[in-house]
Amino acid sequence: MAFVQYLNFNGTDLPLPDSYEVDMKDVESDASGETEAGTTQRDIVRTGMYIISVSFSVSSKWLKRLTEFKQLNSITVKFFDPNTLDVKETEMFIDGYKVSLVKDTSNLGLWKVNFTINEF
């Protein structure tokens, strides 16, 4: 049985994530909010913007590759969308990049990497 390829950055398949969460949000204009009458008004500029939260347990080799992706302004991301059970492709950027050492090994350690990928 083959695993689903959840993420691909710029043509590079990423390892299987420890956690993978896909969120969709709407972008509202500054005109949105509560009116003087107390009703909520939403002026939606864009619907369905993807935000993906992931975490990986990786070797030092993959830590270096993920850090290189973090330095890029834009990444072409292919990702598995659990809402449609299909693969989508879009331009995204990495935010909230956090690295922590899980275990010291003879090969420069086992690392836990967490970040979110936001659609432009």
NORHUHU-V521099 format. One record per run of one state. SS is the DSSP state (~ for helix, > for strand, _ for the rest). FROM is the first residue (numbers start at 1). TO is the last residue. If there is no record, write none. Layout:
ss=SS from=FROM to=TO
ss=SS from=FROM to=TO
This chain:
ss=_ from=1 to=6
ss=> from=7 to=9
ss=_ from=10 to=11
ss=> from=12 to=13
ss=_ from=14 to=18
ss=> from=19 to=28
ss=_ from=29 to=32
ss=> from=33 to=34
ss=_ from=35 to=39
ss=> from=40 to=41
ss=_ from=42 to=43
ss=> from=44 to=59
ss=~ from=60 to=71
ss=_ from=72 to=74
ss=> from=75 to=81
ss=_ from=82 to=85
ss=> from=86 to=103
ss=_ from=104 to=109
ss=> from=110 to=119
ss=_ from=120 to=120
